[in-house]
Amino acid sequence: QVEIVESGGGLVQTGGSRRLSCVVFGLPFSVHILRWYRQAAGREREWVATIHGSGGSISYANSVRGRFTISRDNSKNTGFLQMSALKSEDTGVYYCMMSDYWGRGTQVTVSS
């Protein structure tokens, strides 16, 4: 049974930083691409970042490039999203996705 569990969300001030984690159970973690998405209230879910299994290929949405860093620890079946210079428009529920499986998300609220 596959389960993806995100954590690390919360309330953060504008300009602050936050690190999200997602642990994946039930999949051969190291061979799969890991993606982060987010969804703001009333808006469609949008892609944020992708990292390939080896960690050698990484891509970001234009809206977060230079501020967010995606990474993974294959020994711990865990992915990360380090977010910096946070803006109010970064507010939303952040989801981890692997092999078409989704976690339930973790809420990030950026407020001044």
C-alpha positions in Angstrom: 0.0 0.0 0.0 1.4 3.4 -1.0 1.2 6.3 1.3 2.7 9.7 1.0 2.8 12.0 4.1 3.8 15.6 3.9 4.8 17.7 6.9 6.4 21.0 7.8 3.6 23.5 6.9 2.5 26.3 9.1 2.3 30.0 9.4 5.3 32.0 8.3 6.0 35.7 7.9 6.6 37.3 4.6 10.2 36.9 3.6 10.7 33.9 5.9 11.7 30.3 5.2 10.1 27.0 5.7 11.1 23.4 4.9 8.6 20.9 3.9 9.1 17.1 4.0 7.3 14.2 2.4 7.9 10.6 3.3 6.9 7.9 0.8 5.8 4.4 1.9 5.2 1.5 -0.4 7.2 2.6 -3.5 10.8 2.0 -4.6 11.6 5.6 -3.7 15.0 6.0 -5.4 13.8 5.1 -8.9 10.8 7.5 -9.1 10.5 11.1 -9.9 9.3 13.3 -7.0 7.2 16.4 -7.6 5.8 19.1 -5.4 2.6 20.9 -6.3 0.6 23.5 -4.5 -3.0 24.8 -4.5 -4.2 28.1 -3.3 -7.8 28.6 -2.2 -10.1 28.9 -5.2 -7.3 28.1 -7.7 -6.2 25.1 -9.6 -3.4 22.9 -8.3 -0.1 24.0 -9.9 3.3 22.3 -10.3 6.1 23.7 -8.2 9.2 21.5 -8.6 10.5 18.2 -9.8 13.5 16.1 -8.9 14.5 12.9 -10.6 15.5 9.7 -8.8 19.2 10.3 -8.6 18.7 14.0 -7.8 20.6 15.0 -10.9 17.8 16.5 -12.8 15.8 19.3 -11.2 13.3 21.8 -12.5 11.2 24.6 -11.0 8.2 26.7 -11.9 9.1 30.2 -12.8 7.2 31.5 -9.8 9.5 29.8 -7.3 12.9 29.5 -9.1 15.7 31.0 -7.1 13.6 30.9 -3.9 12.7 27.2 -3.5 15.0 24.2 -3.5 13.9 20.7 -4.0 15.9 17.8 -2.7 15.6 14.2 -1.6 17.2 11.6 0.7 16.8 8.3 -0.9 18.1 6.5 2.1 15.1 7.8 4.1 12.5 7.7 1.4 12.0 11.4 2.0 11.7 14.4 -0.2 12.1 18.1 0.8 11.1 21.5 -0.4 13.1 24.3 1.1 11.2 27.6 0.7 12.8 31.0 1.2 11.9 34.6 0.6 8.3 33.6 1.0 5.5 35.8 -0.4 1.8 35.9 0.3 1.2 34.3 -3.1 3.0 31.2 -1.9 0.2 30.5 0.5 -1.6 27.2 -0.2 -1.7 23.5 0.4 1.5 21.9 -0.7 1.4 18.3 -2.1 4.0 15.7 -2.8 3.4 13.4 -5.7 5.2 10.2 -6.8 4.2 7.7 -9.5 0.6 9.2 -9.7 0.2 8.9 -5.9 -0.6 12.0 -3.9 -0.2 12.9 -0.3 -2.9 14.8 1.6 -0.9 18.0 1.6 0.4 20.4 4.2 -0.9 24.0 4.6 1.6 26.9 4.3 0.3 30.3 5.1 2.5 33.3 4.5 1.4 36.4 6.3 2.8 39.8 7.2 
